[in-house]
């Protein structure tokens, strides 16, 4: 059964359809969230939140072209948000443990600003370019795997990656982050 039919059945109240969606997509979403966050436990939480979003938004999703691509985008965004939150908590905790630390003394704030600029630039990309870049860079997927996940041709993946990287570079140059 295809994703569109499963989603329609779930929206109509078929719990088995939801279970099938979870079974089909959980493994790849866990891999994606783990690669982004570097934390298997956090990744499980992210995947659960992804499916909770599906539960809340399912009635409006039958218009979505690809449920798999939507789940990948939501999971990737949630994983990056969770990673940023965990990083901020860790820095606050480390700074609280070392009150004598002088901000900026080791260049870390500069790296954080560059990382934030890159994340912001990626967030400005069109959704398809952003999805392709995230799957390639963070998840390490091959073009064929990205094409399958986004339900596009490998040629379209190449186009999305090329133009996404060009746009990302322009934004970073404009922000003074790269030459």
C-alpha positions, 0 to 999 in steps of 0.5 A, a space after each residue: 500500500 502506498 503512503 497516500 493510501 496509508 495516510 488516508 486510512 490513518 486519517 479515517 481512523 485506522 490505527 493499523 495504517 499509522 503503525 505501518 507508517 511508523 514501521 516503514 519510516 522509523 529506521 531511517 528517521 532514527 538514523 537521520 536523527 542520530 547522525 544529526 544529534 550524535 545521541 541515540 537516546 535524543 534521536 529516539 525522542 526526536 523520532 517520537 516527536 516527529 510522529 506526534 507531529 504527524 498525529 497532530 497534523 495528519 488531517 492537513 497532510 493528504 495534500 503533501 506530495 510525499 509523506 516520507 519527505 515530510 517526515 524527513 524534513 520534520 525529523 531533521 529540523 527537530 533533531 537540529 533544534 534538539 542539538 542546538 538546545 543540548 549544546 546551549 545547555 551544555 555550554 551554560 553548564 560548563 560556563 557555570 562550572 568555570 566562572 573564571 572563563 573569559 568569553 572569546 578567549 579560545 575562539 569558541 564564540 566565533 565558531 558558534 557564530 559561524 555554525 549559527 550562520 551556516 544553520 541560518 543559511 540552510 534554514 533560508 534554502 527552499 525546502 527541497 534544497 534544504 532536504 537534499 543537503 541535510 540528507 547528503 551532508 548530515 545523513 551521508 546518503 548517496 544520490 540514489 538514496 536521497 532520490 528515493 527519500 524525496 521521490 525525485 530522480 537522481 538528476 533532480 538530486 544533483 540539481 538540488 544539491 548544486 543549487 543549494 550549495 551555491 545559494 548557501 555559499 552566497 549567503 555565507 559570503 554575504 554574511 562575511 563567514 567565508 571568502 
